[in-house]
Amino acid sequence: MGEWNRLRAGLLGVVMLLASACGASGPASEPGPDGAVEESALVERARGIHDRVLTIDTHDDIPFDFATPEVDPGIRGARQVDLPKMEEGGLDAAFFIVYVGQTVRTPENYAQAKTDAMTKFDAIHRMADEMYPDRIEIAYTADDIEQIAASGKLVAAIGIENGYVIGQDLSLLATYHQLGARYMTLAHGGHNDIADSATPRENLGDGESEHDGISTFGEEVIAEMNRLGIMVDVSHISKAAMLDAVQVSRAPIIASHSSTRALADNARNMDDEQLLALAENGGVIQIVALGAFVSETAGSRNAEIRTLRTELGLAPRGGVDPTDLPEAQRAVYETRMREIDRNWQPADVATFVDHIDHAVELVGIDHVGISSDFDGGGGVAGWNDASETFNVTLELVRRGYTEEEIAQLWGGNLLRVLREVERVAADMNR
């Protein structure tokens, strides 16, 4: 915990102590040895804040059969994000993600990537427009997000993960924008025609770098994204590419799901130089609650779990729930998981918020937000699905963040960036 955060916590304690002494808050009874009364008052205060602020999670993955009888988002199920869990946890808005993985760059594969992207766009629209229009609605602007949430509905926004879905066809950006895409991650695992990845893929023939950052085509892509009003997302791309994007983009950028490299040395995280550049650009980093990105210990734990799942014939992450395994295999899974948990402490909400603290201390409250990467590997103990969203607000209150600051972290900063992106697009189209 940094000096700034210790000061916050100390001031909060003083305020609560004075309020208790003056009889200004909490029940009249004396607190017990465990501070039960103070804890109850803190939880009650956090719940009030959570109910009042607009909560936006900027990264929630979906499968190709999303919004079908097999994966019905309106029914509480095994996935981390569905409508009941959003409602239970007070998660007002989620960016549902059109993700297509990197493959070899051929005309046939570009066409397939477009087809796969359209499958996911169709699924998100099917959820909101056909299956549950009374519960969730697609937002196309920052104003839409606020207005839909105020109406009592959940908000669906759309992000693209991996610019590979446009191939080499710049015109597809307009198509995807019309369908609702409001950010696009320039690259994912593996280099593409737009940018170098933070995680090159040897099986695709990647070297450490292909473009030394953003390619010439990538500069055209960013300019077109600026013109259309699509936020430039620098999560997953290399440091050089990220720093190039800051210089090329006329609008503020986002990192839709990244954490801080100072606290967890992972190639997917952003170091302090990148955070300072992002803040100078006016952008926002959406700190991600993915164990391996917030705790190096959690990364080792996740690697062992992936190995176990592979040995049992499960997808390395996600896919079939282990409880669906035959009894003998399930017993092996549960035994091995107990061993893994004894060796590796899972990352928790406090570890996650440590990254928020670091970013806020370094670049200020205006440039930090929150994301989960649920159903794409995300989740920490205490915030492992949308129904547990309140626990993040509770931890922020414990750290001494004010309601105004929590509102910024949970969505205010992201909306500020989106509005500026919309303004730049309007200016470019005059």
C-alpha positions as CSV (number, residue, x, y, z in Angstrom):
1,M,0.0,0.0,0.0
2,G,1.5,3.4,-1.1
3,E,2.0,6.4,1.1
4,W,-1.0,8.2,-0.6
5,N,-3.2,5.2,0.1
6,R,-2.1,4.9,3.8
7,L,-3.0,8.6,4.2
8,R,-6.4,8.0,2.7
9,A,-7.1,5.1,5.0
10,G,-5.9,7.0,8.0
11,L,-8.1,10.0,7.2
12,L,-11.1,7.7,6.7
13,G,-10.4,6.2,10.1
14,V,-10.3,9.6,11.8
15,V,-13.5,10.7,10.1
16,M,-15.3,7.5,11.2
17,L,-13.9,7.9,14.7
18,L,-15.1,11.5,15.0
19,A,-18.5,10.6,13.5
20,S,-18.9,7.8,16.0
21,A,-17.9,10.1,18.9
22,C,-20.4,12.7,17.9
23,G,-23.2,10.2,17.4
24,A,-23.4,11.3,13.7
25,S,-23.5,7.8,12.2
26,G,-24.1,4.2,12.9
27,P,-26.4,2.7,15.6
28,A,-26.3,3.9,19.1
29,S,-24.9,0.6,20.5
30,E,-21.3,0.3,21.5
31,P,-19.0,-1.5,19.1
32,G,-17.8,-4.9,20.1
33,P,-14.2,-6.0,20.1
34,D,-14.2,-6.8,16.5
35,G,-15.5,-3.4,15.4
36,A,-18.8,-4.9,14.2
37,V,-20.7,-1.6,14.4
38,E,-18.0,0.3,12.4
39,E,-17.9,-2.5,9.8
40,S,-21.7,-2.5,9.4
41,A,-21.7,1.3,8.9
42,L,-18.9,1.1,6.3
43,V,-20.7,-1.7,4.4
44,E,-23.9,0.3,4.5
45,R,-22.2,3.4,3.2
46,A,-20.5,1.4,0.4
47,R,-23.9,-0.1,-0.6
48,G,-25.4,3.4,-0.9
49,I,-22.5,4.5,-3.1
50,H,-22.7,1.4,-5.2
51,D,-26.4,1.9,-5.8
52,R,-25.8,5.5,-6.8
53,V,-22.8,5.4,-9.1
54,L,-22.9,4.1,-12.7
55,T,-20.8,1.0,-12.9
56,I,-19.2,0.0,-16.3
57,D,-17.1,-3.0,-17.0
58,T,-15.2,-2.5,-20.2
59,H,-14.4,-6.1,-21.1
60,D,-16.7,-9.2,-21.0
61,D,-16.1,-12.0,-23.5
62,I,-18.7,-14.0,-25.2
63,P,-18.6,-17.4,-27.1
64,F,-19.8,-17.9,-30.7
65,D,-23.0,-19.5,-29.5
66,F,-23.9,-16.6,-27.2
67,A,-27.6,-15.6,-27.0
68,T,-28.8,-19.1,-28.1
69,P,-30.6,-21.8,-26.0
70,E,-27.1,-23.2,-25.3
71,V,-25.8,-19.9,-23.9
72,D,-28.8,-17.9,-22.8
73,P,-27.7,-14.7,-21.1
74,G,-31.1,-14.2,-19.5
75,I,-30.7,-17.3,-17.3
76,R,-28.3,-17.5,-14.3
77,G,-25.7,-20.0,-15.4
78,A,-22.1,-21.1,-15.1
79,R,-20.7,-18.1,-17.0
80,Q,-19.3,-15.1,-15.1
81,V,-21.6,-12.5,-16.8
82,D,-25.3,-13.0,-17.5
83,L,-28.2,-10.6,-16.9
84,P,-29.2,-12.1,-13.5
85,K,-25.6,-11.8,-12.2
86,M,-25.4,-8.2,-13.5
87,E,-28.6,-7.4,-11.7
88,E,-27.6,-9.1,-8.5
89,G,-24.2,-7.4,-8.4
90,G,-25.3,-3.9,-9.5
91,L,-23.2,-4.0,-12.7
92,D,-25.1,-1.4,-14.8
93,A,-23.2,-1.7,-18.1
94,A,-20.9,-4.1,-19.8
95,F,-18.9,-4.0,-23.0
96,F,-19.6,-7.3,-24.7
97,I,-16.7,-8.3,-26.8
98,V,-16.3,-9.2,-30.4
99,Y,-13.1,-11.2,-30.2
100,V,-11.5,-13.2,-33.0
101,G,-8.1,-14.8,-32.5
102,Q,-5.1,-14.2,-34.7
103,T,-4.4,-16.7,-37.5
104,V,-2.2,-16.7,-40.5
105,R,-2.8,-13.6,-42.6
106,T,-4.3,-14.9,-45.9
107,P,-7.3,-13.7,-47.9
108,E,-9.3,-16.8,-46.8
109,N,-8.5,-16.1,-43.1
110,Y,-9.4,-12.4,-43.3
111,A,-12.8,-13.5,-44.7
112,Q,-13.2,-16.0,-41.9
113,A,-12.3,-13.4,-39.3
114,K,-15.0,-11.1,-40.7
115,T,-17.6,-13.9,-40.6
116,D,-16.6,-14.7,-37.0
117,A,-16.9,-11.1,-36.0
118,M,-20.4,-10.8,-37.6
119,T,-21.5,-13.9,-35.7
120,K,-20.7,-12.2,-32.4
121,F,-22.2,-8.8,-33.4
122,D,-25.3,-10.7,-34.3
123,A,-25.4,-12.5,-31.0
124,I,-25.1,-9.3,-29.0
125,H,-27.9,-7.7,-31.0
126,R,-30.0,-10.8,-30.6
127,M,-29.6,-10.7,-26.8
128,A,-30.7,-7.0,-26.6
129,D,-33.0,-6.5,-29.6
130,E,-34.9,-9.8,-29.6
131,M,-34.4,-11.9,-26.5
132,Y,-34.4,-9.4,-23.6
133,P,-35.2,-5.9,-24.9
134,D,-37.1,-5.2,-21.6
135,R,-33.9,-5.9,-19.6
136,I,-31.0,-4.7,-21.6
137,E,-30.4,-2.2,-24.5
138,I,-27.4,-1.5,-26.7
139,A,-25.7,1.9,-26.2
140,Y,-24.1,3.8,-29.1
141,T,-23.1,7.0,-27.4
142,A,-21.9,8.1,-23.9
143,D,-25.3,9.7,-23.5
144,D,-27.0,6.5,-24.4
145,I,-25.2,4.7,-21.6
146,E,-26.4,7.1,-19.0
147,Q,-29.9,7.3,-20.3
148,I,-30.4,3.6,-20.6
149,A,-29.0,3.0,-17.1
150,A,-31.3,5.7,-15.7
151,S,-34.3,4.0,-17.3
152,G,-33.6,0.9,-15.1
153,K,-32.3,-1.3,-17.9
154,L,-28.9,-2.9,-18.1
155,V,-26.6,-1.4,-20.8
156,A,-24.8,-3.4,-23.5
157,A,-22.0,-1.7,-25.2
158,I,-19.7,-3.4,-27.8
159,G,-16.0,-3.6,-28.1
160,I,-13.8,-5.3,-30.7
161,E,-10.8,-7.3,-29.5
162,N,-8.2,-7.6,-32.2
163,G,-8.1,-5.4,-35.3
164,Y,-7.5,-8.6,-37.3
165,V,-11.3,-8.5,-38.0
166,I,-10.8,-5.8,-40.5
167,G,-8.0,-7.6,-42.3
168,Q,-6.7,-5.0,-44.8
169,D,-10.1,-3.5,-45.5
170,L,-10.4,-0.1,-43.9
171,S,-14.0,0.2,-44.9
172,L,-15.0,-2.5,-42.4
173,L,-14.5,-0.1,-39.6
174,A,-17.5,1.9,-40.7
175,T,-19.5,-1.4,-40.9
176,Y,-18.6,-2.4,-37.4
177,H,-19.1,1.1,-36.1
178,Q,-22.7,1.1,-37.5
179,L,-23.3,-2.2,-35.6
180,G,-22.2,-0.6,-32.4
181,A,-18.5,-1.1,-32.0
182,R,-17.2,1.8,-29.8
183,Y,-13.6,0.6,-29.2
184,M,-11.2,-1.7,-31.0
185,T,-8.1,-3.4,-29.6
186,L,-5.5,-2.9,-32.3
187,A,-3.9,-6.3,-31.9
188,H,-4.2,-9.4,-29.7
189,G,-1.9,-12.4,-29.3
190,G,0.3,-12.2,-32.3
191,H,1.2,-9.3,-34.7
192,N,-1.3,-8.2,-37.3
193,D,-1.3,-5.7,-40.1
194,I,-2.0,-2.8,-37.8
195,A,0.4,-3.2,-34.8
196,D,2.9,-5.3,-33.0
197,S,1.5,-7.5,-30.2
198,A,2.8,-7.5,-26.6
199,T,2.8,-11.3,-27.0
200,P,4.2,-12.4,-30.4
201,R,3.2,-15.9,-31.6
202,E,6.0,-18.2,-32.7
203,N,3.5,-20.5,-34.3
204,L,2.5,-17.7,-36.6
205,G,6.1,-16.9,-37.5
206,D,6.3,-13.7,-35.4
207,G,9.5,-12.2,-34.4
208,E,9.8,-9.8,-31.4
209,S,8.7,-7.0,-33.7
210,E,7.3,-6.6,-37.2
211,H,6.4,-2.9,-37.5
212,D,8.5,-1.4,-34.7
213,G,5.1,-0.4,-33.2
214,I,2.2,0.8,-35.4
215,S,2.4,0.1,-39.1
216,T,1.7,2.6,-41.9
217,F,-1.6,0.9,-42.4
218,G,-2.2,1.1,-38.6
219,E,-1.8,4.8,-38.8
220,E,-4.6,4.9,-41.4
221,V,-6.7,2.6,-39.1
222,I,-6.3,5.0,-36.1
223,A,-7.2,8.0,-38.3
224,E,-10.3,6.3,-39.5
225,M,-11.2,5.2,-35.9
226,N,-10.9,8.8,-34.9
227,R,-13.1,10.0,-37.7
228,L,-15.8,7.4,-36.9
229,G,-15.7,7.8,-33.1
230,I,-14.2,4.4,-32.2
231,M,-12.0,4.5,-29.1
232,V,-8.4,3.3,-29.8
233,D,-7.7,0.4,-27.4
234,V,-4.0,-0.3,-26.6
235,S,-4.4,-3.3,-24.4
236,H,-2.5,-6.4,-25.8
237,I,-0.2,-4.3,-28.1
238,S,3.5,-3.8,-27.6
239,K,5.0,-0.9,-25.6
240,A,6.4,0.6,-28.8
241,A,3.0,0.3,-30.5
242,M,1.2,1.8,-27.5
243,L,3.5,4.8,-27.4
244,D,3.0,5.2,-31.2
245,A,-0.8,5.1,-30.8
246,V,-0.6,8.0,-28.3
247,Q,1.2,10.1,-30.9
248,V,-0.9,9.1,-33.8
249,S,-4.4,9.3,-32.3
250,R,-6.1,12.7,-32.3
251,A,-8.4,11.5,-29.6
252,P,-7.7,10.0,-26.1
253,I,-7.0,6.3,-26.1
254,I,-8.0,3.6,-23.7
255,A,-6.4,0.4,-22.3
256,S,-9.6,-1.6,-22.0
257,H,-8.2,-4.4,-19.8
258,S,-4.7,-4.0,-18.5
259,S,-3.0,-3.7,-15.1
260,T,0.3,-2.1,-13.9
261,R,3.7,-3.6,-14.6
262,A,5.1,-2.0,-11.5
263,L,3.1,-4.5,-9.4
264,A,3.0,-7.5,-11.7
265,D,5.7,-7.9,-14.3
266,N,3.6,-9.3,-17.1
267,A,4.0,-8.4,-20.8
268,R,0.3,-7.6,-20.9
269,N,0.6,-4.9,-18.3
270,M,1.6,-1.2,-18.7
271,D,4.7,0.2,-17.1
272,D,4.9,3.7,-15.6
273,E,6.2,5.3,-18.8
274,Q,3.2,4.0,-20.6
275,L,0.8,5.2,-17.9
276,L,2.3,8.7,-17.9
277,A,2.0,8.8,-21.7
278,L,-1.6,7.6,-21.6
279,A,-2.4,10.3,-19.0
280,E,-0.7,13.0,-21.1
281,N,-2.9,11.9,-24.0
282,G,-6.0,12.3,-21.8
283,G,-6.8,8.6,-21.9
284,V,-7.8,6.0,-19.3
285,I,-6.4,2.6,-18.2
286,Q,-9.2,0.1,-17.2
287,I,-7.4,-1.9,-14.5
288,V,-8.3,-5.6,-15.1
289,A,-9.2,-8.1,-12.4
290,L,-7.4,-11.0,-14.0
291,G,-5.3,-13.0,-11.5
292,A,-2.1,-13.4,-13.6
293,F,-2.1,-9.7,-14.4
294,V,-2.5,-8.5,-10.8
295,S,-0.3,-11.1,-9.1
296,E,2.7,-13.0,-10.3
297,T,1.9,-15.7,-7.9
298,A,-1.6,-16.0,-9.4
299,G,0.0,-16.4,-12.8
300,S,1.8,-19.5,-11.7
301,R,-1.4,-20.8,-10.2
302,N,-3.3,-20.2,-13.4
303,A,-0.6,-22.1,-15.4
304,E,-1.0,-25.2,-13.2
305,I,-4.8,-25.0,-13.5
306,R,-4.5,-24.8,-17.3
307,T,-2.3,-27.9,-17.3
308,L,-4.8,-29.8,-15.1
309,R,-7.7,-28.9,-17.3
310,T,-5.8,-30.0,-20.4
311,E,-4.9,-33.3,-18.8
312,L,-8.6,-34.0,-18.0
313,G,-9.7,-33.1,-21.6
314,L,-11.2,-29.7,-20.7
315,A,-10.5,-26.4,-22.5
316,P,-7.5,-24.7,-20.8
317,R,-9.8,-22.0,-19.5
318,G,-13.6,-21.7,-19.7
319,G,-15.5,-24.3,-21.6
320,V,-16.9,-27.3,-19.8
321,D,-17.5,-26.8,-16.1
322,P,-15.5,-29.4,-14.0
323,T,-18.7,-30.3,-12.2
324,D,-19.9,-31.9,-15.4
325,L,-17.0,-34.4,-15.4
326,P,-17.6,-38.1,-14.6
327,E,-17.3,-38.7,-10.9
328,A,-13.8,-40.3,-11.0
329,Q,-12.4,-37.4,-13.1
330,R,-14.1,-34.8,-10.9
331,A,-12.5,-36.4,-7.8
332,V,-9.1,-36.0,-9.5
333,Y,-9.9,-32.4,-10.4
334,E,-10.9,-31.5,-6.9
335,T,-7.9,-33.2,-5.3
336,R,-5.5,-31.5,-7.6
337,M,-7.2,-28.1,-7.1
338,R,-6.8,-28.4,-3.3
339,E,-3.1,-29.1,-3.9
340,I,-2.8,-26.1,-6.2
341,D,-4.6,-23.8,-3.7
342,R,-2.3,-24.9,-0.9
343,N,0.7,-23.9,-3.0
344,W,-0.6,-20.7,-4.6
345,Q,-2.7,-18.0,-3.0
346,P,-5.2,-16.7,-5.5
347,A,-5.3,-13.0,-6.2
348,D,-8.2,-11.2,-4.5
349,V,-10.0,-7.9,-4.7
350,A,-7.5,-6.2,-2.4
351,T,-4.6,-7.3,-4.8
352,F,-6.6,-5.9,-7.7
353,V,-7.3,-2.6,-6.0
354,D,-3.6,-2.3,-5.2
355,H,-3.1,-1.8,-9.0
356,I,-5.9,0.9,-9.0
357,D,-4.0,2.6,-6.2
358,H,-0.7,2.5,-8.0
359,A,-2.2,4.0,-11.2
360,V,-4.1,6.7,-9.3
361,E,-0.9,7.6,-7.3
362,L,1.1,7.9,-10.5
363,V,-1.2,9.6,-13.0
364,G,-4.2,10.8,-11.0
365,I,-7.8,9.7,-10.5
366,D,-9.0,11.0,-13.9
367,H,-7.1,8.3,-15.9
368,V,-8.1,5.1,-14.1
369,G,-11.1,2.8,-14.5
370,I,-12.2,-0.8,-13.9
371,S,-12.6,-3.9,-16.0
372,S,-12.9,-7.7,-15.4
373,D,-12.1,-9.7,-18.5
374,F,-14.9,-12.0,-17.3
375,D,-15.4,-15.1,-19.4
376,G,-12.0,-14.5,-21.0
377,G,-9.8,-15.5,-18.1
378,G,-10.7,-12.7,-15.7
379,G,-11.8,-12.9,-12.1
380,V,-10.2,-12.7,-8.6
381,A,-11.3,-14.0,-5.2
382,G,-14.1,-11.7,-4.2
383,W,-14.9,-10.5,-7.7
384,N,-15.2,-13.7,-9.7
385,D,-18.4,-12.9,-11.5
386,A,-20.8,-10.0,-12.1
387,S,-22.9,-10.8,-9.0
388,E,-19.9,-9.9,-6.8
389,T,-19.4,-6.5,-8.3
390,F,-20.2,-4.7,-5.0
391,N,-17.1,-6.1,-3.4
392,V,-14.9,-3.8,-5.6
393,T,-16.8,-0.7,-4.4
394,L,-16.5,-1.9,-0.8
395,E,-12.8,-2.3,-1.1
396,L,-12.5,1.2,-2.6
397,V,-14.5,2.6,0.3
398,R,-12.1,0.8,2.7
399,R,-9.2,2.5,1.0
400,G,-10.8,5.9,1.6
401,Y,-11.9,6.8,-1.9
402,T,-14.8,9.3,-2.0
403,E,-18.1,8.7,-3.8
404,E,-17.1,11.2,-6.5
405,E,-13.8,9.3,-7.0
406,I,-15.5,5.9,-7.1
407,A,-18.0,7.2,-9.7
408,Q,-15.0,8.3,-11.8
409,L,-13.3,4.9,-11.5
410,W,-16.5,2.9,-12.2
411,G,-17.4,4.7,-15.4
412,G,-17.0,8.5,-15.3
413,N,-13.5,8.5,-16.7
414,L,-14.4,6.1,-19.5
415,L,-17.5,8.2,-20.4
416,R,-15.3,11.4,-20.5
417,V,-13.0,9.7,-23.0
418,L,-15.9,8.4,-25.1
419,R,-17.4,11.9,-25.2
420,E,-14.1,13.4,-26.3
421,V,-13.7,10.7,-29.0
422,E,-17.3,11.6,-30.1
423,R,-16.3,15.3,-30.2
424,V,-13.1,14.7,-32.3
425,A,-15.2,12.6,-34.7
426,A,-17.7,15.4,-35.1
427,D,-15.0,17.9,-35.7
428,M,-13.3,15.7,-38.3
429,N,-16.6,15.2,-40.2
430,R,-17.5,18.9,-40.4
